Each structure stands twice: as structure tokens, then as C-alpha cells.
Amino acid sequence: MAEVYVSTDIETDGFLPGDNSMLSLGSAAFLADGRPVGTWSANFETLPGAHANPRTAQFWAAQPAAWAACRQNLRPPQQAMPEYASWLRALPGRPVFVGYPVTFDFSFVAWYLARFAGDNPFGFSALDIKSFAMAVLGCEFRQTTKRHMPREWFDPDLPHTHVALDDALEQGALFLNLLRASRPHR
């Protein structure tokens, strides 16, 4: 079965799943040839008993448009996450989580899937764009920031807005261009 690359971005009110809440989740799924196969997004109610991290609250204070976007049409995670798991299982292949950075986004998504859907269709399949860029560029990990990456890997029509689905689409384009760069003779 083919792999489906699920570029995923989240917005949160802190750094620790459970203590902090995932505010928004956006995913854009692509086949290896670049064909899009679907998107999914939701904004979530905060977790009972969770609290916002003060540093993260400062970040959000400087991003009023993105904050407003992720606080619209709120859904309980126990309702939305089973729908997300069903969407992942319905993709035309095995889902691979793609993140930038994968360690942050995947930790929240895996926790929310386990807690509210009882299942994680990704399993342990998660690909980090920064680590992949390190291999393709032949550089050290700390040199894999976006400013060190070739401009042609970025789609100028897909800005980074801190709206989860927008950013999932933006990093999906980055990933697909990186994938093409890693396979120059195919």
C-alpha cells in the first residue's frame, strides 16, 4: 500500500500535551508524486484543568489574527479526534505524519488521538522535515532553519500564518519540494 504524506500543523497554548491544550489542528495529505488527496482541520475547546503557558500566551498576544482564527467554531476534542482518525484511515494509503518540527506537533496529535479516539492511525510513522533537510543539504541540524533552505523549496503563494491548515499546506509544499530534491534521478 502506498504511503500518504500527511503534512500536519498544530497550534497550542503551551508545550506539554495534557497540561496544555491543542487549540487547532490542520492536515494536508499528499501522494509522493505531489497530488493532494485531502485536507482536514478543526479548532478545539481547551482541556478541562489545563492551563496556558505564559510564554505561549505572549506569543499569541502578538498574533491577534491567528489567535482569532483558532478560537472560532470550537469543537470538543472527544468529538473531533475520532473524526480525524476516520479521515486518516480513509486516505488512499498508509498515513505518514510530516511535521516541522515533528517532535512538537506529533507529541500533541498522538496524545489527543490516544486520549480521544483510542487509536493512532499513524502508529510511529512520523517524518521530520528538518531532519530530512539535514540529509539532503548535507549540513548540521541547526542549519536546517527555513532561512538556510533554498528559496525554490518554498511556494510564495503559501505564507506562514500560524493558522494550522494554512501552515500544513505551506509545509506540505516544502516537504514535496524537498522530496523531489532528494530524488534527482527518478
Wavefront OBJ file of the C-alpha trace (Angstrom):
o trace
v 0.000 0.000 0.000
v 1.317 3.444 -0.946
v 2.307 5.989 1.652
v 0.285 9.164 2.041
v 2.248 12.075 3.458
v 0.088 13.985 5.936
v 1.615 17.413 6.487
v 0.290 18.471 9.863
v 0.486 21.654 11.863
v -0.993 22.437 15.242
v -1.468 25.476 17.402
v -1.347 25.137 21.187
v -1.387 27.192 24.358
v 1.799 25.575 25.689
v 4.408 22.877 25.274
v 3.096 19.828 27.157
v 0.165 17.703 25.932
v -2.435 17.352 28.662
v -1.121 20.163 30.835
v -1.639 22.473 27.872
v -4.279 22.303 25.144
v -4.081 21.845 21.406
v -6.081 24.768 20.053
v -6.116 23.865 16.374
v -5.107 21.008 14.064
v -4.689 21.159 10.298
v -3.571 18.369 7.968
v -2.993 18.272 4.223
v -2.460 14.835 2.648
v -0.334 14.241 -0.452
v 0.860 11.323 -2.524
v 4.609 11.083 -3.215
v 4.079 12.483 -6.727
v 2.668 15.678 -5.186
v -1.015 15.053 -5.827
v -3.165 16.365 -2.980
v -5.672 13.860 -1.591
v -7.454 15.910 1.043
v -7.373 18.261 3.997
v -8.802 18.203 7.493
v -8.902 20.856 10.195
v -10.597 21.706 13.457
v -10.342 24.181 16.313
v -10.670 22.698 19.788
v -12.109 23.621 23.126
v -9.388 23.752 25.759
v -8.932 20.774 28.074
v -10.631 20.895 31.474
v -7.992 21.638 34.119
v -5.329 22.566 31.571
v -3.656 25.953 31.658
v -1.940 28.215 29.143
v 1.823 28.597 29.318
v 2.733 32.265 29.991
v 5.378 32.361 27.217
v 2.902 30.924 24.740
v 0.298 33.473 25.837
v 2.811 36.231 24.999
v 3.274 34.713 21.532
v -0.477 34.694 20.947
v -0.811 38.302 22.124
v 1.453 39.278 19.212
v -0.611 37.195 16.717
v -4.178 38.506 17.086
v -5.423 37.370 13.656
v -4.114 33.832 14.098
v -5.467 33.738 17.660
v -8.905 34.793 16.443
v -8.796 32.153 13.685
v -8.057 29.308 16.095
v -10.785 30.370 18.550
v -13.648 30.173 16.025
v -16.026 27.219 15.661
v -14.621 25.358 18.663
v -15.233 21.625 18.910
v -14.779 19.236 21.812
v -11.714 17.051 21.140
v -13.678 13.914 22.059
v -15.932 14.640 19.076
v -13.358 15.874 16.559
v -10.463 13.452 17.122
v -12.433 10.276 16.236
v -13.465 12.058 13.013
v -9.810 12.867 12.341
v -8.806 9.232 12.926
v -11.541 8.112 10.494
v -10.319 10.635 7.910
v -6.769 9.285 8.257
v -7.936 5.664 7.858
v -9.904 6.617 4.720
v -6.832 8.041 2.923
v -5.681 6.060 -0.149
v -2.615 4.611 1.572
v -0.774 4.347 4.862
v -0.528 7.753 6.561
v 2.898 9.164 7.430
v 2.845 12.178 9.738
v 5.003 15.017 8.351
v 5.897 17.891 10.660
v 8.170 20.880 11.172
v 9.263 20.133 13.846
v 7.778 16.683 14.137
v 8.689 16.268 17.802
v 6.342 19.038 18.905
v 3.361 18.522 16.603
v 3.392 14.712 16.735
v 3.503 14.636 20.540
v 0.231 16.569 20.776
v -1.519 14.764 17.911
v -0.510 11.314 19.192
v -1.658 12.232 22.730
v -5.001 13.602 21.506
v -5.590 10.577 19.228
v -4.829 8.146 22.067
v -6.902 10.080 24.604
v -9.931 10.951 22.490
v -10.006 8.462 19.593
v -8.433 5.442 21.287
v -6.303 4.854 18.213
v -3.421 6.489 16.361
v -3.571 5.602 12.637
v -0.027 6.971 12.220
v 1.406 4.467 14.676
v 5.017 5.598 14.975
v 5.312 6.813 11.358
v 6.451 10.410 11.660
v 8.856 12.273 9.389
v 10.656 15.432 10.457
v 11.186 17.972 7.651
v 14.213 19.498 9.415
v 15.977 16.115 9.736
v 15.166 15.307 6.117
v 16.576 18.698 5.048
v 19.747 17.975 7.040
v 20.306 14.817 4.976
v 19.511 16.452 1.625
v 21.569 19.590 2.295
v 24.450 17.720 3.932
v 24.540 20.198 6.803
v 24.273 20.197 10.571
v 20.814 20.034 12.130
v 20.900 23.595 13.495
v 21.462 24.836 9.927
v 18.115 23.479 8.762
v 16.112 26.569 9.557
v 13.965 27.866 6.719
v 16.305 30.794 6.055
v 19.086 28.315 5.178
v 16.936 26.308 2.767
v 16.839 27.009 -0.977
v 14.141 29.533 -1.900
v 12.829 27.243 -4.646
v 11.655 24.820 -1.953
v 9.033 27.363 -0.841
v 5.764 28.294 -2.521
v 5.412 32.104 -2.346
v 1.626 31.718 -2.543
v 1.548 29.764 0.727
v 2.575 32.096 3.571
v 3.178 31.011 7.151
v 0.172 32.450 9.012
v 0.036 30.450 12.276
v -3.341 29.145 11.135
v -2.962 25.365 11.327
v -4.328 24.371 7.901
v -2.524 27.240 6.123
v 0.759 26.172 7.704
v 0.122 22.470 6.968
v -0.306 23.363 3.287
v 2.817 25.554 3.348
v 4.988 22.887 4.930
v 3.434 20.223 2.665
v 4.722 22.146 -0.352
v 8.121 22.460 1.332
v 8.181 18.714 2.032
v 7.220 17.784 -1.536
v 9.939 20.052 -2.963
v 12.434 18.535 -0.545
v 11.295 15.044 -1.574
v 11.876 15.940 -5.250
v 15.324 17.344 -4.414
v 16.228 14.111 -2.648
v 15.392 12.062 -5.763
v 17.104 13.923 -8.611
v 17.452 10.900 -10.887
v 13.933 9.484 -10.651
l 1 2 3 4 5 6 7 8 9 10 11 12 13 14 15 16 17 18 19 20 21 22 23 24 25 26 27 28 29 30 31 32 33 34 35 36 37 38 39 40 41 42 43 44 45 46 47 48 49 50 51 52 53 54 55 56 57 58 59 60 61 62 63 64 65 66 67 68 69 70 71 72 73 74 75 76 77 78 79 80 81 82 83 84 85 86 87 88 89 90 91 92 93 94 95 96 97 98 99 100 101 102 103 104 105 106 107 108 109 110 111 112 113 114 115 116 117 118 119 120 121 122 123 124 125 126 127 128 129 130 131 132 133 134 135 136 137 138 139 140 141 142 143 144 145 146 147 148 149 150 151 152 153 154 155 156 157 158 159 160 161 162 163 164 165 166 167 168 169 170 171 172 173 174 175 176 177 178 179 180 181 182 183 184 185 186
